[in-house]
Amino acid sequence: MVSKKLQKLCGVSMGDRVSVSFDIAVQDAITVPMELRYALEANDAAREVWDSWTAGKRRGFCYRVDSAKMVETRERRVEEVIDTLMEQSKLSRRT
């Protein structure tokens, strides 16, 4: 089922045969928010832990930062991510 709006946009109507194709996204592709990217570039220890995380875990933290609307909230969340990375870095150095 396709909405009337999409039918009109595509220039088709009910009963028309159409061909549909999909592009499969790269599973490990992650868009890192600019603020987080800068913070990772400035901190080698945090970057090392970041690089060891799975794509899914990195994507989750990126979403948390990127979903904030206010600049202050985004900055606070970046700090939280860096703190988490640094804590994990300290734990991994102990073992």
C-alpha positions in Angstrom: 0.0 0.0 0.0 1.3 3.4 -1.0 -0.2 6.7 0.2 -1.9 9.0 -2.3 0.7 11.6 -1.6 3.5 9.2 -2.6 1.5 8.0 -5.6 1.2 11.6 -6.8 4.9 12.4 -6.1 5.9 9.3 -8.2 3.4 10.0 -11.0 1.5 6.7 -10.5 -2.0 5.7 -9.6 -3.8 2.8 -8.1 -3.4 -0.3 -10.2 -0.2 0.8 -12.0 2.7 -1.6 -12.0 5.9 -0.2 -10.5 9.4 -1.3 -9.9 10.9 -0.8 -6.5 14.6 -1.2 -5.5 16.4 -0.8 -2.2 20.0 0.0 -1.3 21.4 -1.9 1.6 23.1 0.4 4.1 26.6 -0.4 5.3 26.1 -2.0 8.7 29.1 -0.4 10.3 28.5 3.1 8.9 28.2 5.7 11.7 27.7 9.4 11.6 29.6 10.8 14.5 28.3 14.2 15.6 30.8 17.0 15.1 31.1 17.9 18.8 31.9 14.2 19.7 34.3 13.9 16.8 36.3 16.9 18.0 36.3 15.6 21.6 37.6 12.2 20.4 40.3 13.8 18.3 41.5 15.7 21.3 41.7 12.7 23.6 43.9 9.7 22.4 42.9 7.4 25.4 39.2 8.0 24.8 39.6 7.4 21.0 41.4 4.1 21.7 38.5 2.8 23.7 36.0 4.3 21.2 37.7 2.4 18.4 37.5 -0.9 20.4 33.7 -0.6 20.8 31.3 -2.3 18.4 29.6 -0.3 15.7 26.3 -0.7 17.5 27.6 0.6 20.8 29.2 3.6 19.0 26.0 4.3 17.1 24.0 4.3 20.3 26.2 6.9 21.9 26.2 9.0 18.7 22.4 8.9 18.7 22.3 10.0 22.3 24.4 13.1 21.5 22.8 13.8 18.2 19.2 13.6 19.6 19.8 16.6 21.9 18.3 19.8 20.5 20.0 22.4 22.7 23.8 23.0 22.3 24.3 22.8 26.1 22.7 19.4 26.2 24.8 18.1 23.3 27.9 19.4 25.0 27.0 17.8 28.3 26.3 14.5 26.6 29.6 14.6 24.8 31.3 15.1 28.2 29.3 12.1 29.5 30.5 9.9 26.6 34.1 11.0 27.1 33.8 10.3 30.9 32.5 6.8 30.1 35.3 6.2 27.7 37.9 7.4 30.2 36.5 5.2 32.9 36.7 2.2 30.6 40.2 3.2 29.7 41.3 3.3 33.4 39.6 -0.1 34.0 41.4 -1.7 31.0 44.8 -0.4 32.1 44.3 -2.1 35.5 43.8 -5.5 34.0 
